Amino acid sequence: MPYGYIGSMRAREGCRDDIINLLLSAADGLRAAGCQLYAVCTAPADADMIWVTEIWESAERHEASLHLPETRAAIAKAMPMLTGEFTRQELTVVGGLGVSS
Amino acid sequence: MPYGYIGSMRAREGCRDDIINLLLSAADGLRAAGCQLYAVCTAPADADMIWVTEIWESAERHEASLHLPETRAAIAKAMPMLTGEFTRQELTVVGGLGVSS
């Protein structure tokens, strides 16, 4: 069953949109890495928060993607713009609408 | 931009899979109501938790869906099987992979 990941990160003041552009620029390459969904979100109730919801073929393919040179470069570029406040939730996608099994 | 919703709910012991089946049986009808993604998930680290990630054309269409007779019937059926512990996060989907704008 597909692997789901929900993460949030807090941007330093004024950095949110630069981080979002960085996340969006990486999205196209993820399909070949086994990613089915990569939704970058803002939170109307908290202007510095960024949420990312991901669905991957497997936990292994998600883990492998973290070691790709382009992923590592994007993370390195984003880190100084983040406060260090993160949440993460690892999930198993059991079904629904718009989800491949 | 699409509306995102991430919710979690805690099932009473032994009820998780019945609730999941109820959620999955409702999924097909959601497309016509403006839903793009409805991913029902379990959490390997917590056997009684259910997570649902949703992407809708708009917040208005999501809100309208909550008043459909079939949604109200499913909620009424699920409620006695839930502990009452919920989380919810409302989001704006700004882009990514597998997301329609």
N, CA and C atoms of all chains as a GROMACS GRO file, in nm:
protein
  606
    1MET      N    1   0.084  -0.120   0.000
    1MET     CA    2   0.000   0.000   0.000
    1MET      C    3   0.087   0.124   0.000
    2PRO      N    4   0.039   0.232  -0.062
    2PRO     CA    5   0.124   0.352  -0.071
    2PRO      C    6   0.159   0.407   0.067
    3TYR      N    7   0.268   0.479   0.068
    3TYR     CA    8   0.321   0.544   0.188
    3TYR      C    9   0.279   0.690   0.186
    4GLY      N   10   0.231   0.738   0.298
    4GLY     CA   11   0.193   0.879   0.309
    4GLY      C   12   0.281   0.953   0.407
    5TYR      N   13   0.303   1.078   0.379
    5TYR     CA   14   0.387   1.161   0.466
    5TYR      C   15   0.322   1.298   0.474
    6ILE      N   16   0.302   1.345   0.597
    6ILE     CA   17   0.253   1.482   0.617
    6ILE      C   18   0.356   1.554   0.703
    7GLY      N   19   0.410   1.661   0.650
    7GLY     CA   20   0.510   1.736   0.726
    7GLY      C   21   0.474   1.883   0.730
    8SER      N   22   0.514   1.948   0.838
    8SER     CA   23   0.501   2.094   0.843
    8SER      C   24   0.634   2.154   0.883
    9MET      N   25   0.656   2.275   0.840
    9MET     CA   26   0.780   2.346   0.873
    9MET      C   27   0.746   2.494   0.890
   10ARG      N   28   0.818   2.557   0.980
   10ARG     CA   29   0.793   2.700   1.002
   10ARG      C   30   0.904   2.782   0.936
   11ALA      N   31   0.863   2.877   0.851
   11ALA     CA   32   0.958   2.965   0.782
   11ALA      C   33   0.996   3.082   0.871
   12ARG      N   34   1.121   3.124   0.860
   12ARG     CA   35   1.158   3.251   0.922
   12ARG      C   36   1.079   3.362   0.854
   13GLU      N   37   1.055   3.468   0.929
   13GLU     CA   38   0.971   3.578   0.879
   13GLU      C   39   1.018   3.625   0.742
   14GLY      N   40   0.926   3.634   0.649
   14GLY     CA   41   0.957   3.683   0.516
   14GLY      C   42   1.013   3.579   0.420
   15CYS      N   43   1.035   3.457   0.468
   15CYS     CA   44   1.099   3.353   0.385
   15CYS      C   45   1.001   3.253   0.324
   16ARG      N   46   0.876   3.257   0.367
   16ARG     CA   47   0.784   3.151   0.328
   16ARG      C   48   0.776   3.131   0.177
   17ASP      N   49   0.759   3.238   0.103
   17ASP     CA   50   0.737   3.221  -0.041
   17ASP      C   51   0.862   3.173  -0.113
   18ASP      N   52   0.981   3.211  -0.065
   18ASP     CA   53   1.104   3.159  -0.126
   18ASP      C   54   1.115   3.008  -0.104
   19ILE      N   55   1.078   2.964   0.015
   19ILE     CA   56   1.082   2.819   0.043
   19ILE      C   57   0.981   2.746  -0.044
   20ILE      N   58   0.862   2.804  -0.056
   20ILE     CA   59   0.759   2.741  -0.139
   20ILE      C   60   0.807   2.728  -0.284
   21ASN      N   61   0.870   2.831  -0.337
   21ASN     CA   62   0.920   2.823  -0.475
   21ASN      C   63   1.026   2.713  -0.489
   22LEU      N   64   1.107   2.698  -0.388
   22LEU     CA   65   1.208   2.592  -0.386
   22LEU      C   66   1.140   2.455  -0.387
   23LEU      N   67   1.039   2.438  -0.303
   23LEU     CA   68   0.967   2.310  -0.296
   23LEU      C   69   0.897   2.281  -0.428
   24LEU      N   70   0.837   2.383  -0.488
   24LEU     CA   71   0.764   2.361  -0.613
   24LEU      C   72   0.859   2.330  -0.729
   25SER      N   73   0.977   2.390  -0.727
   25SER     CA   74   1.072   2.366  -0.837
   25SER      C   75   1.122   2.222  -0.835
   26ALA      N   76   1.115   2.158  -0.718
   26ALA     CA   77   1.162   2.019  -0.707
   26ALA      C   78   1.053   1.918  -0.744
   27ALA      N   79   0.928   1.964  -0.757
   27ALA     CA   80   0.816   1.870  -0.767
   27ALA      C   81   0.819   1.785  -0.893
   28ASP      N   82   0.856   1.846  -1.006
   28ASP     CA   83   0.847   1.772  -1.133
   28ASP      C   84   0.932   1.645  -1.132
   29GLY      N   85   1.050   1.652  -1.073
   29GLY     CA   86   1.140   1.537  -1.073
   29GLY      C   87   1.095   1.423  -0.985
   30LEU      N   88   0.996   1.447  -0.899
   30LEU     CA   89   0.960   1.346  -0.800
   30LEU      C   90   0.881   1.228  -0.859
   31ARG      N   91   0.810   1.252  -0.971
   31ARG     CA   92   0.728   1.145  -1.026
   31ARG      C   93   0.816   1.024  -1.063
   32ALA      N   94   0.928   1.052  -1.126
   32ALA     CA   95   1.019   0.943  -1.166
   32ALA      C   96   1.078   0.872  -1.044
   33ALA      N   97   1.076   0.939  -0.930
   33ALA     CA   98   1.130   0.879  -0.808
   33ALA      C   99   1.026   0.798  -0.731
   34GLY      N  100   0.901   0.789  -0.786
   34GLY     CA  101   0.799   0.707  -0.723
   34GLY      C  102   0.696   0.785  -0.643
   35CYS      N  103   0.691   0.916  -0.666
   35CYS     CA  104   0.597   1.001  -0.593
   35CYS      C  105   0.466   1.014  -0.671
   36GLN      N  106   0.353   0.995  -0.602
   36GLN     CA  107   0.222   1.007  -0.668
   36GLN      C  108   0.158   1.142  -0.640
   37LEU      N  109   0.184   1.196  -0.523
   37LEU     CA  110   0.126   1.325  -0.485
   37LEU      C  111   0.226   1.402  -0.402
   38TYR      N  112   0.236   1.530  -0.432
   38TYR     CA  113   0.324   1.618  -0.356
   38TYR      C  114   0.254   1.753  -0.353
   39ALA      N  115   0.180   1.776  -0.246
   39ALA     CA  116   0.096   1.897  -0.237
   39ALA      C  117   0.159   1.994  -0.138
   40VAL      N  118   0.200   2.109  -0.189
   40VAL     CA  119   0.261   2.213  -0.106
   40VAL      C  120   0.149   2.310  -0.066
   41CYS      N  121   0.138   2.334   0.064
   41CYS     CA  122   0.023   2.409   0.116
   41CYS      C  123   0.066   2.520   0.212
   42THR      N  124  -0.017   2.625   0.216
   42THR     CA  125  -0.004   2.727   0.318
   42THR      C  126  -0.122   2.712   0.414
   43ALA      N  127  -0.108   2.774   0.530
   43ALA     CA  128  -0.211   2.765   0.633
   43ALA      C  129  -0.269   2.905   0.655
   44PRO      N  130  -0.394   2.927   0.615
   44PRO     CA  131  -0.451   3.061   0.629
   44PRO      C  132  -0.441   3.115   0.772
   45ALA      N  133  -0.439   3.023   0.870
   45ALA     CA  134  -0.441   3.067   1.009
   45ALA      C  135  -0.300   3.097   1.064
   46ASP      N  136  -0.195   3.070   0.987
   46ASP     CA  137  -0.059   3.087   1.038
   46ASP      C  138   0.034   3.115   0.919
   47ALA      N  139   0.066   3.244   0.899
   47ALA     CA  140   0.129   3.288   0.774
   47ALA      C  141   0.271   3.235   0.751
   48ASP      N  142   0.337   3.183   0.854
   48ASP     CA  143   0.474   3.134   0.836
   48ASP      C  144   0.484   2.983   0.822
   49MET      N  145   0.369   2.914   0.829
   49MET     CA  146   0.373   2.768   0.823
   49MET      C  147   0.361   2.719   0.680
   50ILE      N  148   0.433   2.612   0.649
   50ILE     CA  149   0.421   2.543   0.521
   50ILE      C  150   0.392   2.397   0.552
   51TRP      N  151   0.293   2.341   0.484
   51TRP     CA  152   0.259   2.200   0.501
   51TRP      C  153   0.284   2.128   0.368
   52VAL      N  154   0.340   2.010   0.375
   52VAL     CA  155   0.359   1.928   0.255
   52VAL      C  156   0.297   1.792   0.280
   53THR      N  157   0.207   1.752   0.191
   53THR     CA  158   0.146   1.619   0.196
   53THR      C  159   0.198   1.539   0.078
   54GLU      N  160   0.247   1.420   0.105
   54GLU     CA  161   0.307   1.340  -0.001
   54GLU      C  162   0.249   1.198   0.000
   55ILE      N  163   0.233   1.141  -0.119
   55ILE     CA  164   0.200   0.999  -0.131
   55ILE      C  165   0.303   0.936  -0.225
   56TRP      N  166   0.364   0.828  -0.179
   56TRP     CA  167   0.471   0.758  -0.251
   56TRP      C  168   0.434   0.612  -0.272
   57GLU      N  169   0.488   0.552  -0.378
   57GLU     CA  170   0.466   0.409  -0.403
   57GLU      C  171   0.500   0.326  -0.281
   58SER      N  172   0.605   0.366  -0.210
   58SER     CA  173   0.651   0.289  -0.093
   58SER      C  174   0.736   0.379  -0.005
   59ALA      N  175   0.751   0.339   0.121
   59ALA     CA  176   0.838   0.410   0.214
   59ALA      C  177   0.983   0.408   0.163
   60GLU      N  178   1.021   0.298   0.099
   60GLU     CA  179   1.159   0.283   0.050
   60GLU      C  180   1.188   0.387  -0.059
   61ARG      N  181   1.091   0.408  -0.149
   61ARG     CA  182   1.115   0.506  -0.256
   61ARG      C  183   1.120   0.648  -0.198
   62HIS      N  184   1.039   0.675  -0.099
   62HIS     CA  185   1.047   0.807  -0.034
   62HIS      C  186   1.184   0.826   0.031
   63GLU      N  187   1.226   0.726   0.105
   63GLU     CA  188   1.356   0.733   0.173
   63GLU      C  189   1.469   0.753   0.071
   64ALA      N  190   1.463   0.678  -0.040
   64ALA     CA  191   1.567   0.689  -0.143
   64ALA      C  192   1.571   0.830  -0.201
   65SER      N  193   1.454   0.893  -0.213
   65SER     CA  194   1.448   1.027  -0.274
   65SER      C  195   1.522   1.130  -0.190
   66LEU      N  196   1.529   1.105  -0.060
   66LEU     CA  197   1.595   1.201   0.029
   66LEU      C  198   1.746   1.205   0.004
   67HIS      N  199   1.796   1.102  -0.062
   67HIS     CA  200   1.941   1.096  -0.088
   67HIS      C  201   1.978   1.143  -0.228
   68LEU      N  202   1.880   1.179  -0.309
   68LEU     CA  203   1.909   1.230  -0.444
   68LEU      C  204   1.984   1.363  -0.432
   69PRO      N  205   2.080   1.387  -0.520
   69PRO     CA  206   2.157   1.512  -0.513
   69PRO      C  207   2.067   1.636  -0.518
   70GLU      N  208   1.962   1.633  -0.602
   70GLU     CA  209   1.876   1.752  -0.613
   70GLU      C  210   1.795   1.775  -0.486
   71THR      N  211   1.755   1.666  -0.421
   71THR     CA  212   1.681   1.680  -0.294
   71THR      C  213   1.773   1.738  -0.187
   72ARG      N  214   1.895   1.685  -0.181
   72ARG     CA  215   1.990   1.731  -0.079
   72ARG      C  216   2.025   1.878  -0.101
   73ALA      N  217   2.036   1.917  -0.227
   73ALA     CA  218   2.068   2.057  -0.258
   73ALA      C  219   1.951   2.148  -0.216
   74ALA      N  220   1.828   2.103  -0.243
   74ALA     CA  221   1.711   2.185  -0.208
   74ALA      C  222   1.699   2.198  -0.056
   75ILE      N  223   1.722   2.088   0.017
   75ILE     CA  224   1.715   2.091   0.164
   75ILE      C  225   1.822   2.187   0.218
   76ALA      N  226   1.942   2.179   0.164
   76ALA     CA  227   2.052   2.265   0.212
   76ALA      C  228   2.018   2.413   0.190
   77LYS      N  229   1.952   2.440   0.077
   77LYS     CA  230   1.915   2.578   0.043
   77LYS      C  231   1.802   2.629   0.134
   78ALA      N  232   1.711   2.539   0.170
   78ALA     CA  233   1.595   2.580   0.250
   78ALA      C  234   1.628   2.596   0.398
   79MET      N  235   1.719   2.515   0.448
   79MET     CA  236   1.742   2.509   0.593
   79MET      C  237   1.764   2.646   0.659
   80PRO      N  238   1.848   2.732   0.602
   80PRO     CA  239   1.870   2.862   0.670
   80PRO      C  240   1.745   2.950   0.674
   81MET      N  241   1.646   2.917   0.592
   81MET     CA  242   1.523   2.997   0.589
   81MET      C  243   1.416   2.941   0.683
   82LEU      N  244   1.447   2.831   0.750
   82LEU     CA  245   1.350   2.765   0.840
   82LEU      C  246   1.388   2.787   0.986
   83THR      N  247   1.289   2.789   1.073
   83THR     CA  248   1.318   2.812   1.216
   83THR      C  249   1.367   2.685   1.286
   84GLY      N  250   1.341   2.569   1.226
   84GLY     CA  251   1.376   2.443   1.294
   84GLY      C  252   1.256   2.377   1.360
   85GLU      N  253   1.140   2.441   1.350
   85GLU     CA  254   1.017   2.382   1.403
   85GLU      C  255   0.952   2.297   1.294
   86PHE      N  256   0.953   2.167   1.315
   86PHE     CA  257   0.898   2.073   1.217
   86PHE      C  258   0.798   1.980   1.284
   87THR      N  259   0.700   1.931   1.208
   87THR     CA  260   0.624   1.814   1.252
   87THR      C  261   0.629   1.713   1.137
   88ARG      N  262   0.614   1.585   1.170
   88ARG     CA  263   0.606   1.485   1.064
   88ARG      C  264   0.516   1.371   1.108
   89GLN      N  265   0.445   1.316   1.012
   89GLN     CA  266   0.354   1.205   1.039
   89GLN      C  267   0.369   1.105   0.926
   90GLU      N  268   0.408   0.984   0.960
   90GLU     CA  269   0.422   0.879   0.860
   90GLU      C  270   0.297   0.792   0.860
   91LEU      N  271   0.248   0.760   0.740
   91LEU     CA  272   0.118   0.694   0.726
   91LEU      C  273   0.122   0.583   0.622
   92THR      N  274   0.022   0.497   0.629
   92THR     CA  275  -0.003   0.399   0.524
   92THR      C  276  -0.135   0.435   0.460
   93VAL      N  277  -0.134   0.454   0.328
   93VAL     CA  278  -0.256   0.496   0.257
   93VAL      C  279  -0.336   0.371   0.223
   94VAL      N  280  -0.453   0.354   0.285
   94VAL     CA  281  -0.529   0.231   0.265
   94VAL      C  282  -0.631   0.242   0.152
   95GLY      N  283  -0.656   0.361   0.099
   95GLY     CA  284  -0.749   0.373  -0.014
   95GLY      C  285  -0.810   0.511  -0.019
   96GLY      N  286  -0.909   0.525  -0.107
   96GLY     CA  287  -0.978   0.653  -0.119
   96GLY      C  288  -0.999   0.692  -0.263
   97LEU      N  289  -1.004   0.820  -0.287
   97LEU     CA  290  -1.028   0.876  -0.419
   97LEU      C  291  -0.900   0.944  -0.468
   98GLY      N  292  -0.858   0.914  -0.592
   98GLY     CA  293  -0.738   0.977  -0.645
   98GLY      C  294  -0.609   0.916  -0.593
   99VAL      N  295  -0.618   0.796  -0.541
   99VAL     CA  296  -0.503   0.726  -0.484
   99VAL      C  297  -0.483   0.596  -0.562
  100SER      N  298  -0.362   0.574  -0.616
  100SER     CA  299  -0.337   0.444  -0.682
  100SER      C  300  -0.293   0.344  -0.576
  101SER      N  301  -0.330   0.219  -0.596
  101SER     CA  302  -0.290   0.118  -0.495
  101SER      C  303  -0.170   0.040  -0.544
  102MET      N  304  -0.725   2.873  -0.565
  102MET     CA  305  -0.638   2.759  -0.538
  102MET      C  306  -0.713   2.652  -0.458
  103PRO      N  307  -0.679   2.525  -0.480
  103PRO     CA  308  -0.755   2.420  -0.410
  103PRO      C  309  -0.743   2.432  -0.258
  104TYR      N  310  -0.841   2.375  -0.194
  104TYR     CA  311  -0.851   2.373  -0.048
  104TYR      C  312  -0.802   2.237   0.002
  105GLY      N  313  -0.719   2.239   0.103
  105GLY     CA  314  -0.669   2.114   0.162
  105GLY      C  315  -0.720   2.096   0.303
  106TYR      N  316  -0.740   1.973   0.340
  106TYR     CA  317  -0.788   1.942   0.475
  106TYR      C  318  -0.715   1.817   0.522
  107ILE      N  319  -0.655   1.826   0.640
  107ILE     CA  320  -0.593   1.708   0.701
  107ILE      C  321  -0.661   1.687   0.836
  108GLY      N  322  -0.721   1.573   0.852
  108GLY     CA  323  -0.788   1.545   0.979
  108GLY      C  324  -0.743   1.412   1.035
  109SER      N  325  -0.742   1.403   1.168
  109SER     CA  326  -0.719   1.273   1.230
  109SER      C  327  -0.831   1.245   1.330
  110MET      N  328  -0.855   1.118   1.352
  110MET     CA  329  -0.959   1.077   1.448
  110MET      C  330  -0.913   0.950   1.515
  111ARG      N  331  -0.948   0.936   1.641
  111ARG     CA  332  -0.909   0.815   1.714
  111ARG      C  333  -1.028   0.721   1.724
  112ALA      N  334  -1.007   0.596   1.681
  112ALA     CA  335  -1.113   0.495   1.688
  112ALA      C  336  -1.114   0.430   1.826
  113ARG      N  337  -1.233   0.394   1.872
  113ARG     CA  338  -1.241   0.309   1.991
  113ARG      C  339  -1.177   0.175   1.956
  114GLU      N  340  -1.126   0.110   2.059
  114GLU     CA  341  -1.053  -0.016   2.038
  114GLU      C  342  -1.136  -0.115   1.955
  115GLY      N  343  -1.074  -0.168   1.853
  115GLY     CA  344  -1.141  -0.269   1.771
  115GLY      C  345  -1.229  -0.212   1.660
  116CYS      N  346  -1.245  -0.081   1.656
  116CYS     CA  347  -1.338  -0.019   1.560
  116CYS      C  348  -1.270   0.039   1.436
  117ARG      N  349  -1.136   0.046   1.437
  117ARG     CA  350  -1.068   0.119   1.330
  117ARG      C  351  -1.108   0.071   1.190
  118ASP      N  352  -1.107  -0.060   1.168
  118ASP     CA  353  -1.129  -0.108   1.032
  118ASP      C  354  -1.274  -0.087   0.986
  119ASP      N  355  -1.370  -0.094   1.079
  119ASP     CA  356  -1.509  -0.064   1.042
  119ASP      C  357  -1.524   0.082   0.999
  120ILE      N  358  -1.455   0.171   1.070
  120ILE     CA  359  -1.462   0.314   1.033
  120ILE      C  360  -1.396   0.335   0.896
  121ILE      N  361  -1.283   0.270   0.875
  121ILE     CA  362  -1.213   0.284   0.747
  121ILE      C  363  -1.303   0.237   0.633
  122ASN      N  364  -1.373   0.126   0.652
  122ASN     CA  365  -1.462   0.077   0.546
  122ASN      C  366  -1.574   0.177   0.517
  123LEU      N  367  -1.622   0.239   0.622
  123LEU     CA  368  -1.726   0.342   0.607
  123LEU      C  369  -1.671   0.461   0.528
  124LEU      N  370  -1.552   0.505   0.562
  124LEU     CA  371  -1.490   0.618   0.491
  124LEU      C  372  -1.465   0.583   0.345
  125LEU      N  373  -1.417   0.462   0.320
  125LEU     CA  374  -1.386   0.422   0.182
  125LEU      C  375  -1.514   0.407   0.100
  126SER      N  376  -1.621   0.363   0.162
  126SER     CA  377  -1.745   0.343   0.086
  126SER      C  378  -1.803   0.477   0.041
  127ALA      N  379  -1.767   0.584   0.110
  127ALA     CA  380  -1.817   0.717   0.074
  127ALA      C  381  -1.732   0.784  -0.033
  128ALA      N  382  -1.612   0.729  -0.062
  128ALA     CA  383  -1.514   0.801  -0.144
  128ALA      C  384  -1.562   0.824  -0.288
  129ASP      N  385  -1.626   0.724  -0.348
  129ASP     CA  386  -1.661   0.735  -0.490
  129ASP      C  387  -1.750   0.855  -0.519
  130GLY      N  388  -1.844   0.883  -0.430
  130GLY     CA  389  -1.938   0.992  -0.453
  130GLY      C  390  -1.877   1.130  -0.440
  131LEU      N  391  -1.756   1.138  -0.386
  131LEU     CA  392  -1.699   1.270  -0.356
  131LEU      C  393  -1.650   1.344  -0.480
  132ARG      N  394  -1.615   1.271  -0.585
  132ARG     CA  395  -1.560   1.337  -0.704
  132ARG      C  396  -1.662   1.437  -0.760
  133ALA      N  397  -1.786   1.391  -0.770
  133ALA     CA  398  -1.892   1.479  -0.823
  133ALA      C  399  -1.917   1.600  -0.733
  134ALA      N  400  -1.875   1.588  -0.606
  134ALA     CA  401  -1.896   1.698  -0.512
  134ALA      C  402  -1.779   1.797  -0.512
  135GLY      N  403  -1.677   1.773  -0.601
  135GLY     CA  404  -1.566   1.867  -0.613
  135GLY      C  405  -1.439   1.824  -0.541
  136CYS      N  406  -1.433   1.696  -0.506
  136CYS     CA  407  -1.315   1.645  -0.435
  136CYS      C  408  -1.214   1.589  -0.534
  137GLN      N  409  -1.086   1.628  -0.519
  137GLN     CA  410  -0.979   1.580  -0.608
  137GLN      C  411  -0.900   1.467  -0.545
  138LEU      N  412  -0.887   1.471  -0.415
  138LEU     CA  413  -0.812   1.367  -0.344
  138LEU      C  414  -0.878   1.340  -0.211
  139TYR      N  415  -0.887   1.211  -0.178
  139TYR     CA  416  -0.943   1.171  -0.049
  139TYR      C  417  -0.865   1.047  -0.009
  140ALA      N  418  -0.761   1.066   0.070
  140ALA     CA  419  -0.670   0.956   0.105
  140ALA      C  420  -0.694   0.916   0.250
  141VAL      N  421  -0.740   0.793   0.267
  141VAL     CA  422  -0.765   0.739   0.401
  141VAL      C  423  -0.641   0.661   0.445
  142CYS      N  424  -0.589   0.695   0.562
  142CYS     CA  425  -0.458   0.642   0.604
  142CYS      C  426  -0.463   0.587   0.745
  143THR      N  427  -0.378   0.488   0.769
  143THR     CA  428  -0.351   0.440   0.904
  143THR      C  429  -0.212   0.487   0.945
  144ALA      N  430  -0.186   0.483   1.075
  144ALA     CA  431  -0.057   0.528   1.127
  144ALA      C  432   0.014   0.408   1.189
  145PRO      N  433   0.122   0.361   1.128
  145PRO     CA  434   0.190   0.242   1.180
  145PRO      C  435   0.227   0.257   1.328
  146ALA      N  436   0.249   0.381   1.372
  146ALA     CA  437   0.294   0.403   1.509
  146ALA      C  438   0.180   0.409   1.610
  147ASP      N  439   0.054   0.406   1.565
  147ASP     CA  440  -0.060   0.423   1.656
  147ASP      C  441  -0.180   0.353   1.595
  148ALA      N  442  -0.209   0.231   1.642
  148ALA     CA  443  -0.303   0.141   1.574
  148ALA      C  444  -0.448   0.189   1.574
  149ASP      N  445  -0.484   0.285   1.660
  149ASP     CA  446  -0.623   0.330   1.664
  149ASP      C  447  -0.647   0.462   1.590
  150MET      N  448  -0.542   0.519   1.532
  150MET     CA  449  -0.558   0.648   1.465
  150MET      C  450  -0.591   0.630   1.318
  151ILE      N  451  -0.677   0.717   1.268
  151ILE     CA  452  -0.710   0.723   1.125
  151ILE      C  453  -0.683   0.866   1.080
  152TRP      N  454  -0.612   0.880   0.969
  152TRP     CA  455  -0.584   1.012   0.912
  152TRP      C  456  -0.652   1.021   0.776
  153VAL      N  457  -0.712   1.134   0.747
  153VAL     CA  458  -0.771   1.157   0.616
  153VAL      C  459  -0.714   1.287   0.559
  154THR      N  460  -0.658   1.279   0.440
  154THR     CA  461  -0.607   1.396   0.369
  154THR      C  462  -0.698   1.421   0.250
  155GLU      N  463  -0.745   1.542   0.237
  155GLU     CA  464  -0.839   1.574   0.130
  155GLU      C  465  -0.794   1.697   0.052
  156ILE      N  466  -0.819   1.698  -0.079
  156ILE     CA  467  -0.800   1.817  -0.161
  156ILE      C  468  -0.931   1.841  -0.237
  157TRP      N  469  -0.982   1.963  -0.224
  157TRP     CA  470  -1.110   2.000  -0.285
  157TRP      C  471  -1.090   2.120  -0.376
  158GLU      N  472  -1.178   2.132  -0.476
  158GLU     CA  473  -1.176   2.249  -0.565
  158GLU      C  474  -1.178   2.379  -0.488
  159SER      N  475  -1.253   2.382  -0.380
  159SER     CA  476  -1.267   2.504  -0.300
  159SER      C  477  -1.316   2.467  -0.160
  160ALA      N  478  -1.294   2.558  -0.067
  160ALA     CA  479  -1.345   2.540   0.070
  160ALA      C  480  -1.498   2.530   0.068
  161GLU      N  481  -1.561   2.605  -0.022
  161GLU     CA  482  -1.707   2.606  -0.030
  161GLU      C  483  -1.761   2.468  -0.069
  162ARG      N  484  -1.694   2.403  -0.165
  162ARG     CA  485  -1.742   2.271  -0.208
  162ARG      C  486  -1.721   2.168  -0.096
  163HIS      N  487  -1.610   2.180  -0.023
  163HIS     CA  488  -1.590   2.091   0.092
  163HIS      C  489  -1.701   2.110   0.195
  164GLU      N  490  -1.725   2.235   0.228
  164GLU     CA  491  -1.828   2.267   0.327
  164GLU      C  492  -1.965   2.214   0.282
  165ALA      N  493  -1.995   2.233   0.154
  165ALA     CA  494  -2.125   2.186   0.102
  165ALA      C  495  -2.136   2.034   0.114
  166SER      N  496  -2.025   1.965   0.096
  166SER     CA  497  -2.028   1.818   0.100
  166SER      C  498  -2.067   1.766   0.238
  167LEU      N  499  -2.037   1.844   0.340
  167LEU     CA  500  -2.068   1.800   0.476
  167LEU      C  501  -2.218   1.798   0.503
  168HIS      N  502  -2.293   1.865   0.417
  168HIS     CA  503  -2.438   1.868   0.435
  168HIS      C  504  -2.512   1.768   0.347
  169LEU      N  505  -2.440   1.694   0.264
  169LEU     CA  506  -2.505   1.592   0.180
  169LEU      C  507  -2.563   1.482   0.270
  170PRO      N  508  -2.680   1.430   0.233
  170PRO     CA  509  -2.742   1.326   0.316
  170PRO      C  510  -2.649   1.206   0.339
  171GLU      N  511  -2.572   1.166   0.234
  171GLU     CA  512  -2.487   1.047   0.250
  171GLU      C  513  -2.370   1.076   0.344
  172THR      N  514  -2.320   1.200   0.341
  172THR     CA  515  -2.212   1.235   0.434
  172THR      C  516  -2.264   1.236   0.577
  173ARG      N  517  -2.381   1.295   0.595
  173ARG     CA  518  -2.439   1.304   0.730
  173ARG      C  519  -2.468   1.164   0.785
  174ALA      N  520  -2.513   1.075   0.698
  174ALA     CA  521  -2.542   0.938   0.741
  174ALA      C  522  -2.413   0.866   0.782
  175ALA      N  523  -2.305   0.887   0.703
  175ALA     CA  524  -2.177   0.821   0.734
  175ALA      C  525  -2.120   0.874   0.865
  176ILE      N  526  -2.130   1.006   0.886
  176ILE     CA  527  -2.079   1.065   1.011
  176ILE      C  528  -2.157   1.009   1.131
  177ALA      N  529  -2.289   1.003   1.116
  177ALA     CA  530  -2.372   0.952   1.226
  177ALA      C  531  -2.337   0.808   1.262
  178LYS      N  532  -2.305   0.729   1.157
  178LYS     CA  533  -2.270   0.588   1.178
  178LYS      C  534  -2.133   0.574   1.244
  179ALA      N  535  -2.041   0.665   1.207
  179ALA     CA  536  -1.903   0.655   1.257
  179ALA      C  537  -1.890   0.707   1.400
  180MET      N  538  -1.967   0.807   1.436
  180MET     CA  539  -1.947   0.876   1.564
  180MET      C  540  -1.940   0.783   1.685
  181PRO      N  541  -2.031   0.686   1.699
  181PRO     CA  542  -2.023   0.601   1.819
  181PRO      C  543  -1.897   0.514   1.823
  182MET      N  544  -1.828   0.502   1.710
  182MET     CA  545  -1.706   0.419   1.706
  182MET      C  546  -1.580   0.502   1.730
  183LEU      N  547  -1.598   0.633   1.750
  183LEU     CA  548  -1.483   0.724   1.769
  183LEU      C  549  -1.475   0.770   1.914
  184THR      N  550  -1.354   0.799   1.959
  184THR     CA  551  -1.338   0.842   2.099
  184THR      C  552  -1.372   0.989   2.120
  185GLY      N  553  -1.374   1.067   2.011
  185GLY     CA  554  -1.395   1.211   2.025
  185GLY      C  555  -1.266   1.291   2.017
  186GLU      N  556  -1.154   1.220   2.002
  186GLU     CA  557  -1.025   1.289   1.986
  186GLU      C  558  -1.002   1.313   1.836
  187PHE      N  559  -1.005   1.441   1.799
  187PHE     CA  560  -0.989   1.478   1.658
  187PHE      C  561  -0.880   1.584   1.645
  188THR      N  562  -0.814   1.590   1.530
  188THR     CA  563  -0.736   1.708   1.494
  188THR      C  564  -0.780   1.750   1.354
  189ARG      N  565  -0.766   1.878   1.323
  189ARG     CA  566  -0.798   1.923   1.188
  189ARG      C  567  -0.707   2.039   1.150
  190GLN      N  568  -0.670   2.042   1.023
  190GLN     CA  569  -0.583   2.146   0.972
  190GLN      C  570  -0.639   2.188   0.838
  191GLU      N  571  -0.672   2.316   0.825
  191GLU     CA  572  -0.724   2.368   0.699
  191GLU      C  573  -0.611   2.436   0.624
  192LEU      N  574  -0.601   2.409   0.494
  192LEU     CA  575  -0.487   2.454   0.415
  192LEU      C  576  -0.530   2.510   0.280
  193THR      N  577  -0.439   2.583   0.219
  193THR     CA  578  -0.453   2.625   0.080
  193THR      C  579  -0.343   2.554   0.001
  194VAL      N  580  -0.383   2.481  -0.103
  194VAL     CA  581  -0.285   2.405  -0.181
  194VAL      C  582  -0.227   2.497  -0.287
  195VAL      N  583  -0.098   2.529  -0.277
  195VAL     CA  584  -0.040   2.627  -0.370
  195VAL      C  585   0.024   2.562  -0.492
  196GLY      N  586   0.041   2.431  -0.493
  196GLY     CA  587   0.096   2.366  -0.611
  196GLY      C  588   0.163   2.235  -0.574
  197GLY      N  589   0.232   2.177  -0.674
  197GLY     CA  590   0.302   2.052  -0.650
  197GLY      C  591   0.282   1.954  -0.762
  198LEU      N  592   0.288   1.828  -0.728
  198LEU     CA  593   0.276   1.719  -0.824
  198LEU      C  594   0.143   1.647  -0.798
  199GLY      N  595   0.065   1.623  -0.905
  199GLY     CA  596  -0.062   1.552  -0.888
  199GLY      C  597  -0.172   1.637  -0.831
  200VAL      N  598  -0.156   1.768  -0.841
  200VAL     CA  599  -0.254   1.863  -0.787
  200VAL      C  600  -0.306   1.947  -0.904
  201SER      N  601  -0.438   1.953  -0.923
  201SER     CA  602  -0.491   2.043  -1.027
  201SER      C  603  -0.507   2.182  -0.966
  202SER      N  604  -0.487   2.283  -1.048
  202SER     CA  605  -0.501   2.420  -0.992
  202SER      C  606  -0.636   2.478  -1.032
   0.00000   0.00000   0.00000
